[in-house]
Amino acid sequence: MEAAERRLLIDAEEFARWLDVSERTLWRLLSAGKVPKPMRVGRSTRWRAEEIRGWIDRGCPAEK
């Protein structure tokens, strides 16, 4: 298992890499409500890795 797969939280760069898109595209997808909402940790934006894996496993449905 890669180190990124063991992490509890991932940043925008890692999430974009998982989706094979640019970070800019990831932010656009977030604005359009097509990816899960992140959480704030201090001044950082992070996503729960387990939530993102589950979302990908479900076929990346648009978030509401």
All heavy atoms as TSV, in Angstrom:
chain	resi	resn	atom	element	x	y	z
A	1	MET	N	N	0.841	-1.183	0.000
A	1	MET	CA	C	0.000	0.000	0.000
A	1	MET	C	C	0.882	1.240	0.000
A	1	MET	O	O	1.809	1.357	0.772
A	1	MET	CB	C	-0.894	-0.032	1.249
A	1	MET	CG	C	-1.868	1.098	1.310
A	1	MET	SD	S	-2.927	1.109	2.779
A	1	MET	CE	C	-3.924	-0.333	2.490
A	2	GLU	N	N	0.567	2.181	-0.896
A	2	GLU	CA	C	1.343	3.414	-0.982
A	2	GLU	C	C	1.075	4.291	0.237
A	2	GLU	O	O	0.037	4.187	0.878
A	2	GLU	CB	C	0.940	4.201	-2.230
A	2	GLU	CG	C	1.372	3.561	-3.518
A	2	GLU	CD	C	1.011	4.428	-4.706
A	2	GLU	OE1	O	1.035	5.669	-4.563
A	2	GLU	OE2	O	0.720	3.875	-5.750
A	3	ALA	N	N	2.011	5.165	0.512
A	3	ALA	CA	C	1.865	6.060	1.665
A	3	ALA	C	C	0.594	6.902	1.536
A	3	ALA	O	O	-0.108	7.120	2.510
A	3	ALA	CB	C	3.087	6.961	1.785
A	4	ALA	N	N	0.276	7.373	0.312
A	4	ALA	CA	C	-0.920	8.186	0.108
A	4	ALA	C	C	-2.185	7.402	0.421
A	4	ALA	O	O	-3.171	7.955	0.893
A	4	ALA	CB	C	-0.974	8.702	-1.326
A	5	GLU	N	N	-2.185	6.121	0.184
A	5	GLU	CA	C	-3.356	5.284	0.438
A	5	GLU	C	C	-3.567	5.061	1.930
A	5	GLU	O	O	-4.665	4.714	2.345
A	5	GLU	CB	C	-3.226	3.952	-0.286
A	5	GLU	CG	C	-3.280	4.100	-1.791
A	5	GLU	CD	C	-3.042	2.801	-2.504
A	5	GLU	OE1	O	-2.818	1.767	-1.836
A	5	GLU	OE2	O	-3.060	2.812	-3.737
A	6	ARG	N	N	-2.538	5.229	2.734
A	6	ARG	CA	C	-2.651	5.033	4.188
A	6	ARG	C	C	-3.041	6.304	4.912
A	6	ARG	O	O	-3.426	6.262	6.071
A	6	ARG	CB	C	-1.327	4.517	4.747
A	6	ARG	CG	C	-1.022	3.099	4.337
A	6	ARG	CD	C	0.206	2.643	5.033
A	6	ARG	NE	N	1.318	3.508	4.669
A	6	ARG	CZ	C	2.465	3.093	4.164
A	6	ARG	NH1	N	2.683	1.830	3.988
A	6	ARG	NH2	N	3.416	3.934	3.850
A	7	ARG	N	N	-2.925	7.444	4.250
A	7	ARG	CA	C	-3.236	8.715	4.901
A	7	ARG	C	C	-4.726	8.842	5.172
A	7	ARG	O	O	-5.549	8.363	4.400
A	7	ARG	CB	C	-2.801	9.875	4.014
A	7	ARG	CG	C	-1.329	10.142	4.131
A	7	ARG	CD	C	-0.979	11.414	3.465
A	7	ARG	NE	N	-0.324	11.059	2.216
A	7	ARG	CZ	C	-0.242	11.833	1.168
A	7	ARG	NH1	N	-0.786	13.010	1.168
A	7	ARG	NH2	N	0.374	11.437	0.100
A	8	LEU	N	N	-5.053	9.519	6.235
A	8	LEU	CA	C	-6.454	9.759	6.575
A	8	LEU	C	C	-7.024	10.935	5.797
A	8	LEU	O	O	-8.196	10.938	5.440
A	8	LEU	CB	C	-6.597	10.013	8.074
A	8	LEU	CG	C	-6.215	8.848	8.988
A	8	LEU	CD1	C	-6.318	9.269	10.442
A	8	LEU	CD2	C	-7.081	7.653	8.707
A	9	LEU	N	N	-6.193	11.938	5.550
A	9	LEU	CA	C	-6.623	13.139	4.837
A	9	LEU	C	C	-5.717	13.364	3.635
A	9	LEU	O	O	-4.516	13.109	3.697
A	9	LEU	CB	C	-6.552	14.358	5.755
A	9	LEU	CG	C	-7.396	14.319	7.019
A	9	LEU	CD1	C	-7.092	15.535	7.888
A	9	LEU	CD2	C	-8.866	14.251	6.683
A	10	ILE	N	N	-6.317	13.846	2.550
A	10	ILE	CA	C	-5.514	14.172	1.372
A	10	ILE	C	C	-5.775	15.619	0.976
A	10	ILE	O	O	-6.846	16.166	1.243
A	10	ILE	CB	C	-5.809	13.228	0.182
A	10	ILE	CG1	C	-7.279	13.278	-0.231
A	10	ILE	CG2	C	-5.376	11.808	0.514
A	10	ILE	CD1	C	-7.580	12.530	-1.520
A	11	ASP	N	N	-4.793	16.227	0.340
A	11	ASP	CA	C	-4.935	17.610	-0.096
A	11	ASP	C	C	-5.421	17.642	-1.548
A	11	ASP	O	O	-5.619	16.612	-2.180
A	11	ASP	CB	C	-3.620	18.368	0.080
A	11	ASP	CG	C	-2.467	17.778	-0.726
A	11	ASP	OD1	O	-2.701	16.940	-1.621
A	11	ASP	OD2	O	-1.319	18.166	-0.459
A	12	ALA	N	N	-5.622	18.851	-2.066
A	12	ALA	CA	C	-6.151	19.014	-3.418
A	12	ALA	C	C	-5.219	18.407	-4.464
A	12	ALA	O	O	-5.675	17.804	-5.432
A	12	ALA	CB	C	-6.385	20.493	-3.711
A	13	GLU	N	N	-3.928	18.548	-4.265
A	13	GLU	CA	C	-2.966	17.999	-5.217
A	13	GLU	C	C	-3.117	16.481	-5.328
A	13	GLU	O	O	-3.175	15.926	-6.424
A	13	GLU	CB	C	-1.543	18.355	-4.790
A	13	GLU	CG	C	-0.487	17.811	-5.722
A	13	GLU	CD	C	0.926	18.147	-5.265
A	13	GLU	OE1	O	1.097	18.769	-4.204
A	13	GLU	OE2	O	1.856	17.766	-5.995
A	14	GLU	N	N	-3.213	15.817	-4.190
A	14	GLU	CA	C	-3.354	14.355	-4.177
A	14	GLU	C	C	-4.708	13.928	-4.739
A	14	GLU	O	O	-4.797	12.981	-5.521
A	14	GLU	CB	C	-3.177	13.824	-2.752
A	14	GLU	CG	C	-3.132	12.318	-2.676
A	14	GLU	CD	C	-1.917	11.716	-3.347
A	14	GLU	OE1	O	-0.871	12.374	-3.427
A	14	GLU	OE2	O	-2.014	10.565	-3.800
A	15	PHE	N	N	-5.767	14.613	-4.353
A	15	PHE	CA	C	-7.103	14.285	-4.848
A	15	PHE	C	C	-7.148	14.428	-6.369
A	15	PHE	O	O	-7.662	13.565	-7.085
A	15	PHE	CB	C	-8.134	15.178	-4.171
A	15	PHE	CG	C	-9.578	14.840	-4.432
A	15	PHE	CD1	C	-9.975	13.664	-5.047
A	15	PHE	CD2	C	-10.565	15.726	-4.039
A	15	PHE	CE1	C	-11.316	13.375	-5.268
A	15	PHE	CE2	C	-11.911	15.440	-4.253
A	15	PHE	CZ	C	-12.276	14.276	-4.875
A	16	ALA	N	N	-6.591	15.511	-6.881
A	16	ALA	CA	C	-6.544	15.717	-8.337
A	16	ALA	C	C	-5.761	14.588	-9.013
A	16	ALA	O	O	-6.161	14.099	-10.073
A	16	ALA	CB	C	-5.913	17.070	-8.657
A	17	ARG	N	N	-4.689	14.166	-8.393
A	17	ARG	CA	C	-3.889	13.066	-8.936
A	17	ARG	C	C	-4.725	11.784	-8.992
A	17	ARG	O	O	-4.676	11.049	-9.975
A	17	ARG	CB	C	-2.632	12.866	-8.101
A	17	ARG	CG	C	-1.623	11.942	-8.751
A	17	ARG	CD	C	-0.313	11.838	-7.971
A	17	ARG	NE	N	0.249	13.136	-7.667
A	17	ARG	CZ	C	0.594	13.548	-6.442
A	17	ARG	NH1	N	0.442	12.770	-5.393
A	17	ARG	NH2	N	1.104	14.739	-6.253
A	18	TRP	N	N	-5.499	11.512	-7.930
A	18	TRP	CA	C	-6.359	10.324	-7.902
A	18	TRP	C	C	-7.363	10.350	-9.047
A	18	TRP	O	O	-7.711	9.319	-9.604
A	18	TRP	CB	C	-7.110	10.225	-6.577
A	18	TRP	CG	C	-6.277	9.788	-5.419
A	18	TRP	CD1	C	-4.918	9.724	-5.351
A	18	TRP	CD2	C	-6.752	9.376	-4.135
A	18	TRP	NE1	N	-4.525	9.309	-4.099
A	18	TRP	CE2	C	-5.640	9.084	-3.343
A	18	TRP	CE3	C	-8.023	9.257	-3.595
A	18	TRP	CZ2	C	-5.746	8.653	-2.034
A	18	TRP	CZ3	C	-8.140	8.830	-2.287
A	18	TRP	CH2	C	-7.007	8.524	-1.514
A	19	LEU	N	N	-7.847	11.562	-9.384
A	19	LEU	CA	C	-8.831	11.704	-10.456
A	19	LEU	C	C	-8.186	11.863	-11.827
A	19	LEU	O	O	-8.891	11.882	-12.838
A	19	LEU	CB	C	-9.744	12.905	-10.179
A	19	LEU	CG	C	-10.602	12.844	-8.923
A	19	LEU	CD1	C	-11.400	14.131	-8.782
A	19	LEU	CD2	C	-11.518	11.639	-8.948
A	20	ASP	N	N	-6.890	12.020	-11.857
A	20	ASP	CA	C	-6.133	12.251	-13.091
A	20	ASP	C	C	-6.611	13.525	-13.793
A	20	ASP	O	O	-6.862	13.540	-14.999
A	20	ASP	CB	C	-6.229	11.042	-14.025
A	20	ASP	CG	C	-5.156	11.061	-15.111
A	20	ASP	OD1	O	-4.096	11.694	-14.894
A	20	ASP	OD2	O	-5.373	10.445	-16.174
A	21	VAL	N	N	-6.758	14.589	-12.982
A	21	VAL	CA	C	-7.118	15.906	-13.500
A	21	VAL	C	C	-6.179	16.927	-12.869
A	21	VAL	O	O	-5.463	16.619	-11.916
A	21	VAL	CB	C	-8.592	16.281	-13.176
A	21	VAL	CG1	C	-9.558	15.304	-13.827
A	21	VAL	CG2	C	-8.837	16.373	-11.680
A	22	SER	N	N	-6.210	18.141	-13.388
A	22	SER	CA	C	-5.398	19.202	-12.786
A	22	SER	C	C	-6.081	19.699	-11.515
A	22	SER	O	O	-7.281	19.480	-11.308
A	22	SER	CB	C	-5.244	20.363	-13.767
A	22	SER	OG	O	-6.487	21.017	-13.951
A	23	GLU	N	N	-5.316	20.382	-10.679
A	23	GLU	CA	C	-5.907	20.967	-9.474
A	23	GLU	C	C	-6.968	21.996	-9.843
A	23	GLU	O	O	-8.010	22.083	-9.192
A	23	GLU	CB	C	-4.835	21.628	-8.604
A	23	GLU	CG	C	-4.062	20.649	-7.764
A	23	GLU	CD	C	-3.130	21.364	-6.812
A	23	GLU	OE1	O	-3.622	22.088	-5.915
A	23	GLU	OE2	O	-1.911	21.198	-6.969
A	24	ARG	N	N	-6.712	22.746	-10.890
A	24	ARG	CA	C	-7.685	23.749	-11.331
A	24	ARG	C	C	-9.011	23.073	-11.692
A	24	ARG	O	O	-10.083	23.564	-11.333
A	24	ARG	CB	C	-7.129	24.524	-12.513
A	24	ARG	CG	C	-8.023	25.632	-12.965
A	24	ARG	CD	C	-7.360	26.470	-14.014
A	24	ARG	NE	N	-8.285	27.508	-14.431
A	24	ARG	CZ	C	-7.984	28.449	-15.277
A	24	ARG	NH1	N	-6.780	28.498	-15.808
A	24	ARG	NH2	N	-8.864	29.345	-15.613
A	25	THR	N	N	-8.939	21.954	-12.395
A	25	THR	CA	C	-10.151	21.215	-12.745
A	25	THR	C	C	-10.843	20.695	-11.495
A	25	THR	O	O	-12.074	20.737	-11.396
A	25	THR	CB	C	-9.817	20.057	-13.709
A	25	THR	OG1	O	-9.303	20.616	-14.929
A	25	THR	CG2	C	-11.035	19.210	-14.010
A	26	LEU	N	N	-10.072	20.230	-10.522
A	26	LEU	CA	C	-10.665	19.761	-9.268
A	26	LEU	C	C	-11.467	20.879	-8.606
A	26	LEU	O	O	-12.598	20.668	-8.173
A	26	LEU	CB	C	-9.584	19.256	-8.310
A	26	LEU	CG	C	-10.073	18.914	-6.901
A	26	LEU	CD1	C	-11.077	17.767	-6.934
A	26	LEU	CD2	C	-8.902	18.584	-5.996
A	27	TRP	N	N	-10.914	22.081	-8.542
A	27	TRP	CA	C	-11.623	23.201	-7.922
A	27	TRP	C	C	-12.882	23.549	-8.704
A	27	TRP	O	O	-13.906	23.900	-8.126
A	27	TRP	CB	C	-10.711	24.411	-7.763
A	27	TRP	CG	C	-9.617	24.158	-6.768
A	27	TRP	CD1	C	-8.281	24.089	-7.021
A	27	TRP	CD2	C	-9.763	23.906	-5.360
A	27	TRP	NE1	N	-7.593	23.803	-5.859
A	27	TRP	CE2	C	-8.478	23.688	-4.827
A	27	TRP	CE3	C	-10.861	23.828	-4.510
A	27	TRP	CZ2	C	-8.259	23.407	-3.491
A	27	TRP	CZ3	C	-10.642	23.543	-3.164
A	27	TRP	CH2	C	-9.350	23.346	-2.672
A	28	ARG	N	N	-12.835	23.431	-10.032
A	28	ARG	CA	C	-14.033	23.670	-10.852
A	28	ARG	C	C	-15.097	22.622	-10.549
A	28	ARG	O	O	-16.284	22.940	-10.457
A	28	ARG	CB	C	-13.682	23.635	-12.333
A	28	ARG	CG	C	-12.947	24.841	-12.812
A	28	ARG	CD	C	-12.674	24.734	-14.299
A	28	ARG	NE	N	-11.865	25.830	-14.752
A	28	ARG	CZ	C	-10.965	25.748	-15.712
A	28	ARG	NH1	N	-10.773	24.607	-16.341
A	28	ARG	NH2	N	-10.263	26.793	-16.053
A	29	LEU	N	N	-14.672	21.357	-10.445
A	29	LEU	CA	C	-15.612	20.278	-10.124
A	29	LEU	C	C	-16.248	20.517	-8.763
A	29	LEU	O	O	-17.446	20.301	-8.570
A	29	LEU	CB	C	-14.900	18.921	-10.155
A	29	LEU	CG	C	-14.448	18.428	-11.523
A	29	LEU	CD1	C	-13.535	17.203	-11.374
A	29	LEU	CD2	C	-15.636	18.103	-12.405
A	30	LEU	N	N	-15.458	20.989	-7.812
A	30	LEU	CA	C	-15.979	21.286	-6.478
A	30	LEU	C	C	-17.012	22.408	-6.551
A	30	LEU	O	O	-18.093	22.307	-5.972
A	30	LEU	CB	C	-14.841	21.666	-5.525
A	30	LEU	CG	C	-15.262	22.009	-4.101
A	30	LEU	CD1	C	-15.908	20.815	-3.416
A	30	LEU	CD2	C	-14.063	22.500	-3.305
A	31	SER	N	N	-16.717	23.463	-7.285
A	31	SER	CA	C	-17.648	24.581	-7.437
A	31	SER	C	C	-18.953	24.152	-8.088
A	31	SER	O	O	-20.018	24.695	-7.788
A	31	SER	CB	C	-17.017	25.697	-8.275
A	31	SER	OG	O	-15.949	26.278	-7.577
A	32	ALA	N	N	-18.869	23.167	-8.976
A	32	ALA	CA	C	-20.058	22.660	-9.671
A	32	ALA	C	C	-20.803	21.599	-8.862
A	32	ALA	O	O	-21.829	21.093	-9.305
A	32	ALA	CB	C	-19.641	22.087	-11.029
A	33	GLY	N	N	-20.277	21.249	-7.682
A	33	GLY	CA	C	-20.936	20.262	-6.831
A	33	GLY	C	C	-20.770	18.833	-7.309
A	33	GLY	O	O	-21.590	17.973	-7.011
A	34	LYS	N	N	-19.699	18.568	-8.042
A	34	LYS	CA	C	-19.497	17.232	-8.622
A	34	LYS	C	C	-18.542	16.349	-7.837
A	34	LYS	O	O	-18.360	15.190	-8.185
A	34	LYS	CB	C	-19.025	17.370	-10.067
A	34	LYS	CG	C	-20.082	18.008	-10.942
A	34	LYS	CD	C	-19.682	18.024	-12.383
A	34	LYS	CE	C	-20.805	18.636	-13.207
A	34	LYS	NZ	N	-20.526	18.558	-14.621
A	35	VAL	N	N	-17.913	16.914	-6.816
A	35	VAL	CA	C	-17.022	16.127	-5.956
A	35	VAL	C	C	-17.412	16.389	-4.498
A	35	VAL	O	O	-18.037	17.408	-4.187
A	35	VAL	CB	C	-15.525	16.467	-6.180
A	35	VAL	CG1	C	-15.086	16.140	-7.597
A	35	VAL	CG2	C	-15.233	17.913	-5.857
A	36	PRO	N	N	-17.069	15.486	-3.595
A	36	PRO	CA	C	-17.392	15.702	-2.174
A	36	PRO	C	C	-16.763	16.981	-1.637
A	36	PRO	O	O	-15.684	17.399	-2.074
A	36	PRO	CB	C	-16.789	14.474	-1.487
A	36	PRO	CG	C	-16.726	13.436	-2.545
A	36	PRO	CD	C	-16.443	14.183	-3.825
A	37	LYS	N	N	-17.449	17.586	-0.689
A	37	LYS	CA	C	-16.945	18.810	-0.067
A	37	LYS	C	C	-15.770	18.485	0.855
A	37	LYS	O	O	-15.786	17.469	1.543
A	37	LYS	CB	C	-18.051	19.490	0.716
A	37	LYS	CG	C	-19.132	20.042	-0.180
A	37	LYS	CD	C	-20.189	20.752	0.615
A	37	LYS	CE	C	-21.251	21.259	-0.349
A	37	LYS	NZ	N	-22.356	21.876	0.351
A	38	PRO	N	N	-14.792	19.354	0.872
A	38	PRO	CA	C	-13.637	19.156	1.757
A	38	PRO	C	C	-13.917	19.668	3.159
A	38	PRO	O	O	-14.965	20.253	3.434
A	38	PRO	CB	C	-12.557	20.001	1.086
A	38	PRO	CG	C	-13.324	21.126	0.478
A	38	PRO	CD	C	-14.635	20.519	0.021
A	39	MET	N	N	-12.952	19.458	4.018
A	39	MET	CA	C	-13.007	20.011	5.363
A	39	MET	C	C	-11.815	20.949	5.511
A	39	MET	O	O	-10.850	20.854	4.752
A	39	MET	CB	C	-12.947	18.894	6.405
A	39	MET	CG	C	-11.713	18.026	6.315
A	39	MET	SD	S	-11.732	16.603	7.399
A	39	MET	CE	C	-11.560	17.355	8.969
A	40	ARG	N	N	-11.923	21.867	6.433
A	40	ARG	CA	C	-10.823	22.791	6.704
A	40	ARG	C	C	-10.088	22.327	7.943
A	40	ARG	O	O	-10.700	21.987	8.948
A	40	ARG	CB	C	-11.361	24.203	6.923
A	40	ARG	CG	C	-12.088	24.799	5.737
A	40	ARG	CD	C	-11.192	25.206	4.627
A	40	ARG	NE	N	-10.326	26.288	5.084
A	40	ARG	CZ	C	-9.450	26.893	4.318
A	40	ARG	NH1	N	-9.309	26.540	3.072
A	40	ARG	NH2	N	-8.704	27.844	4.798
A	41	VAL	N	N	-8.771	22.296	7.846
A	41	VAL	CA	C	-7.901	21.980	8.976
A	41	VAL	C	C	-6.969	23.178	9.103
A	41	VAL	O	O	-6.020	23.310	8.336
A	41	VAL	CB	C	-7.108	20.670	8.740
A	41	VAL	CG1	C	-6.207	20.388	9.923
A	41	VAL	CG2	C	-8.048	19.511	8.463
A	42	GLY	N	N	-7.304	24.049	10.027
A	42	GLY	CA	C	-6.569	25.309	10.106
A	42	GLY	C	C	-6.817	26.095	8.831
A	42	GLY	O	O	-7.951	26.328	8.451
A	43	ARG	N	N	-5.774	26.423	8.136
A	43	ARG	CA	C	-5.902	27.134	6.863
A	43	ARG	C	C	-5.837	26.185	5.666
A	43	ARG	O	O	-5.906	26.621	4.529
A	43	ARG	CB	C	-4.796	28.174	6.733
A	43	ARG	CG	C	-4.945	29.296	7.720
A	43	ARG	CD	C	-3.922	30.358	7.467
A	43	ARG	NE	N	-4.146	31.477	8.376
A	43	ARG	CZ	C	-3.487	32.598	8.309
A	43	ARG	NH1	N	-2.567	32.774	7.396
A	43	ARG	NH2	N	-3.748	33.561	9.160
A	44	SER	N	N	-5.723	24.906	5.936
A	44	SER	CA	C	-5.606	23.913	4.876
A	44	SER	C	C	-6.960	23.317	4.513
A	44	SER	O	O	-7.851	23.218	5.342
A	44	SER	CB	C	-4.689	22.773	5.321
A	44	SER	OG	O	-3.412	23.254	5.631
A	45	THR	N	N	-7.093	22.921	3.273
A	45	THR	CA	C	-8.279	22.234	2.783
A	45	THR	C	C	-7.906	20.775	2.573
A	45	THR	O	O	-6.924	20.478	1.894
A	45	THR	CB	C	-8.747	22.848	1.447
A	45	THR	OG1	O	-9.008	24.236	1.655
A	45	THR	CG2	C	-9.991	22.157	0.932
A	46	ARG	N	N	-8.696	19.883	3.167
A	46	ARG	CA	C	-8.400	18.445	3.070
A	46	ARG	C	C	-9.688	17.663	2.856
A	46	ARG	O	O	-10.767	18.081	3.243
A	46	ARG	CB	C	-7.734	17.933	4.355
A	46	ARG	CG	C	-6.401	18.581	4.678
A	46	ARG	CD	C	-5.325	18.088	3.733
A	46	ARG	NE	N	-4.007	18.569	4.109
A	46	ARG	CZ	C	-3.419	19.634	3.588
A	46	ARG	NH1	N	-4.053	20.357	2.696
A	46	ARG	NH2	N	-2.213	19.995	3.959
A	47	TRP	N	N	-9.534	16.500	2.240
A	47	TRP	CA	C	-10.627	15.554	2.064
A	47	TRP	C	C	-10.281	14.293	2.837
A	47	TRP	O	O	-9.120	13.923	2.937
A	47	TRP	CB	C	-10.798	15.189	0.593
A	47	TRP	CG	C	-11.435	16.242	-0.246
A	47	TRP	CD1	C	-12.749	16.317	-0.594
A	47	TRP	CD2	C	-10.810	17.357	-0.890
A	47	TRP	NE1	N	-12.976	17.412	-1.393
A	47	TRP	CE2	C	-11.792	18.061	-1.595
A	47	TRP	CE3	C	-9.491	17.835	-0.930
A	47	TRP	CZ2	C	-11.530	19.209	-2.323
A	47	TRP	CZ3	C	-9.227	18.964	-1.664
A	47	TRP	CH2	C	-10.237	19.652	-2.342
A	48	ARG	N	N	-11.301	13.629	3.358
A	48	ARG	CA	C	-11.094	12.351	4.043
A	48	ARG	C	C	-10.835	11.294	2.975
A	48	ARG	O	O	-11.677	11.060	2.109
A	48	ARG	CB	C	-12.314	11.984	4.874
A	48	ARG	CG	C	-12.483	12.838	6.099
A	48	ARG	CD	C	-13.716	12.415	6.905
A	48	ARG	NE	N	-13.817	13.187	8.121
A	48	ARG	CZ	C	-14.464	14.350	8.208
A	48	ARG	NH1	N	-15.065	14.854	7.164
A	48	ARG	NH2	N	-14.508	14.995	9.360
A	49	ALA	N	N	-9.681	10.666	3.039
A	49	ALA	CA	C	-9.280	9.698	2.024
A	49	ALA	C	C	-10.288	8.559	1.903
A	49	ALA	O	O	-10.637	8.141	0.791
A	49	ALA	CB	C	-7.881	9.153	2.330
A	50	GLU	N	N	-10.786	8.070	3.028
A	50	GLU	CA	C	-11.745	6.958	3.005
A	50	GLU	C	C	-13.037	7.378	2.294
A	50	GLU	O	O	-13.604	6.602	1.518
A	50	GLU	CB	C	-12.055	6.508	4.433
A	50	GLU	CG	C	-12.937	5.294	4.505
A	50	GLU	CD	C	-13.107	4.812	5.933
A	50	GLU	OE1	O	-12.123	4.797	6.696
A	50	GLU	OE2	O	-14.250	4.457	6.271
A	51	GLU	N	N	-13.486	8.593	2.537
A	51	GLU	CA	C	-14.700	9.103	1.877
A	51	GLU	C	C	-14.485	9.196	0.371
A	51	GLU	O	O	-15.365	8.826	-0.418
A	51	GLU	CB	C	-15.055	10.479	2.444
A	51	GLU	CG	C	-16.267	11.112	1.809
A	51	GLU	CD	C	-16.558	12.508	2.344
A	51	GLU	OE1	O	-15.968	12.899	3.371
A	51	GLU	OE2	O	-17.374	13.188	1.724
A	52	ILE	N	N	-13.322	9.666	-0.036
A	52	ILE	CA	C	-13.023	9.806	-1.464
A	52	ILE	C	C	-12.909	8.436	-2.129
A	52	ILE	O	O	-13.422	8.238	-3.233
A	52	ILE	CB	C	-11.734	10.635	-1.675
A	52	ILE	CG1	C	-11.917	12.047	-1.110
A	52	ILE	CG2	C	-11.352	10.676	-3.146
A	52	ILE	CD1	C	-13.140	12.789	-1.619
A	53	ARG	N	N	-12.268	7.481	-1.458
A	53	ARG	CA	C	-12.192	6.124	-2.021
A	53	ARG	C	C	-13.596	5.546	-2.233
A	53	ARG	O	O	-13.881	4.950	-3.267
A	53	ARG	CB	C	-11.378	5.208	-1.116
A	53	ARG	CG	C	-9.903	5.381	-1.275
A	53	ARG	CD	C	-9.138	4.292	-0.522
A	53	ARG	NE	N	-7.951	4.882	0.039
A	53	ARG	CZ	C	-7.807	5.272	1.307
A	53	ARG	NH1	N	-8.752	5.083	2.181
A	53	ARG	NH2	N	-6.694	5.828	1.706
A	54	GLY	N	N	-14.472	5.724	-1.251
A	54	GLY	CA	C	-15.848	5.243	-1.360
A	54	GLY	C	C	-16.597	5.930	-2.491
A	54	GLY	O	O	-17.342	5.292	-3.243
A	55	TRP	N	N	-16.403	7.231	-2.628
A	55	TRP	CA	C	-17.034	7.998	-3.695
A	55	TRP	C	C	-16.570	7.493	-5.055
A	55	TRP	O	O	-17.380	7.316	-5.961
A	55	TRP	CB	C	-16.701	9.480	-3.479
A	55	TRP	CG	C	-17.175	10.405	-4.547
A	55	TRP	CD1	C	-18.452	10.861	-4.744
A	55	TRP	CD2	C	-16.370	11.019	-5.550
A	55	TRP	NE1	N	-18.489	11.714	-5.809
A	55	TRP	CE2	C	-17.230	11.836	-6.326
A	55	TRP	CE3	C	-15.021	10.970	-5.878
A	55	TRP	CZ2	C	-16.758	12.582	-7.399
A	55	TRP	CZ3	C	-14.567	11.713	-6.942
A	55	TRP	CH2	C	-15.434	12.511	-7.693
A	56	ILE	N	N	-15.286	7.232	-5.192
A	56	ILE	CA	C	-14.747	6.702	-6.450
A	56	ILE	C	C	-15.316	5.307	-6.714
A	56	ILE	O	O	-15.729	4.993	-7.831
A	56	ILE	CB	C	-13.208	6.696	-6.433
A	56	ILE	CG1	C	-12.686	8.141	-6.464
A	56	ILE	CG2	C	-12.646	5.876	-7.596
A	56	ILE	CD1	C	-11.197	8.288	-6.207
A	57	ASP	N	N	-15.383	4.482	-5.676
A	57	ASP	CA	C	-15.936	3.125	-5.822
A	57	ASP	C	C	-17.403	3.157	-6.259
A	57	ASP	O	O	-17.863	2.231	-6.936
A	57	ASP	CB	C	-15.809	2.337	-4.513
A	57	ASP	CG	C	-14.381	1.938	-4.193
A	57	ASP	OD1	O	-13.513	2.009	-5.102
A	57	ASP	OD2	O	-14.122	1.573	-3.031
A	58	ARG	N	N	-18.140	4.199	-5.874
A	58	ARG	CA	C	-19.548	4.330	-6.262
A	58	ARG	C	C	-19.712	4.915	-7.652
A	58	ARG	O	O	-20.822	5.165	-8.113
A	58	ARG	CB	C	-20.314	5.199	-5.259
A	58	ARG	CG	C	-20.480	4.554	-3.897
A	58	ARG	CD	C	-21.420	5.349	-2.986
A	58	ARG	NE	N	-21.103	6.763	-2.866
A	58	ARG	CZ	C	-20.225	7.293	-2.028
A	58	ARG	NH1	N	-19.526	6.523	-1.208
A	58	ARG	NH2	N	-20.036	8.600	-1.987
A	59	GLY	N	N	-18.609	5.180	-8.337
A	59	GLY	CA	C	-18.665	5.703	-9.695
A	59	GLY	C	C	-18.648	7.220	-9.792
A	59	GLY	O	O	-19.048	7.789	-10.792
A	60	CYS	N	N	-18.189	7.873	-8.745
A	60	CYS	CA	C	-18.040	9.335	-8.720
A	60	CYS	C	C	-19.359	10.068	-8.974
A	60	CYS	O	O	-19.444	10.933	-9.847
A	60	CYS	CB	C	-16.976	9.801	-9.711
A	60	CYS	SG	S	-15.372	9.041	-9.484
A	61	PRO	N	N	-20.411	9.740	-8.213
A	61	PRO	CA	C	-21.688	10.443	-8.444
A	61	PRO	C	C	-21.578	11.911	-8.055
A	61	PRO	O	O	-20.811	12.274	-7.179
A	61	PRO	CB	C	-22.643	9.716	-7.499
A	61	PRO	CG	C	-21.777	9.181	-6.407
A	61	PRO	CD	C	-20.466	8.839	-7.072
A	62	ALA	N	N	-22.343	12.748	-8.737
A	62	ALA	CA	C	-22.360	14.179	-8.400
A	62	ALA	C	C	-22.868	14.352	-6.987
A	62	ALA	O	O	-23.802	13.681	-6.562
A	62	ALA	CB	C	-23.243	14.941	-9.380
A	63	GLU	N	N	-22.251	15.218	-6.238
A	63	GLU	CA	C	-22.644	15.499	-4.856
A	63	GLU	C	C	-23.791	16.500	-4.865
A	63	GLU	O	O	-23.899	17.325	-5.760
A	63	GLU	CB	C	-21.456	16.056	-4.064
A	63	GLU	CG	C	-20.333	15.057	-3.936
A	63	GLU	CD	C	-20.684	13.836	-3.111
A	63	GLU	OE1	O	-21.110	14.007	-1.962
A	63	GLU	OE2	O	-20.528	12.724	-3.617
A	64	LYS	N	N	-24.609	16.473	-3.851
A	64	LYS	CA	C	-25.737	17.411	-3.761
A	64	LYS	C	C	-25.528	18.396	-2.663
A	64	LYS	O	O	-24.818	18.252	-1.788
A	64	LYS	CB	C	-27.019	16.639	-3.530
A	64	LYS	CG	C	-27.336	15.770	-4.710
A	64	LYS	CD	C	-28.614	15.022	-4.497
A	64	LYS	CE	C	-28.867	14.174	-5.728
A	64	LYS	NZ	N	-30.082	13.479	-5.710
